[in-house]
Amino acid sequence: MQKNQIGTWIFYGACLLALLFGPGWLATAASWALGGVLAVHVVEFFVKRDVMVKAGGSMGGHFVQTLLYGLFHWKPLEDAQKSGS
């Protein structure tokens, strides 16, 4: 697991702790942060779908990885495709 992915899990963990144990305003901020990240990652998947199709493999797997890691998933795929061309 890369450092970027570990940082992503730390962010998710902090948001989860804020949702479960934080005061009202902090829980609200965490839910907005998680909702915003989810929305951006869904859009990211459809914008960069062609990169994932060219990379091969399961589109379901790419979708889950993009929901979790966003650009930390598709950017290395894109860079590998550019360097391989």
N, C-alpha and C positions, 0 to 999 in steps of 0.2 A: 504494500500500500504506500502510495506517495505521500509526501508531506502535505500537499494540497488537499488530498482526500482526508487525511487525519484532521486537518483544520476544519474541513466541512463537517465532520462528525462532532468535533468540539462545539461548533456553532449550533448544530442540531441539539446536542445535549444541553447546552446552556439555555436554549429556547424551551426545551422540554422542562427543565428545572424551573424556569421562570413561569411557565404555564401552571405547573403543579404547586409551587411553593411561594411564588412571588406575590407582592401586593397587587391590587386590581390594575393599576396603570401599567405595571411591568408585564403582567400576564397579557394584557391587551396589546402592548407593543410586541411581545413575542409572537402572538397569534397573527398580527399584521405582517411581521417579518417572515414567518413561515409561509403565510398565504402568498405574499409577494414573491418569495423565492420559488414557490411551486408554480405560480403563474408564468414567471419569466422562463423557467425551465421547460414548461410545456411549449411555449412559443419557440424557444431555442430548438427543441426537437424538430418542429416542423420547418423551421428556417434552414437547419443544417441536415435535414433528412437525406439529401443526396450524398453527403459525405459518408453517412452511415451505410447507405445502400452500396456504395462503392467499396466500403471496408469489408462487406460481407458479414455473415453471422446472423444471429437472430435479431429481428427488428424489435421484438419484445424486450430482449436483453439490452439493446441500445436505448430503448425508451426508459427502462428502469434506471440504467446508468446515468442517463441525461437528467432524469428527475432528481437523482441523488447528487450528482457531481457537476452537472451543467457543462461549462466549457472545459473543465478538467477532464471530461470524457472525450468530447468530440475534437478538441483542438489537437491533441496528439495524433488522432486519426487523420485529420486534415494535413498536418505537417508531414506525416509519413507519405501521404499521397502526393504532396507537392515535391518532396525530395525524390520520390520514385519516378516521377515523370521526366 
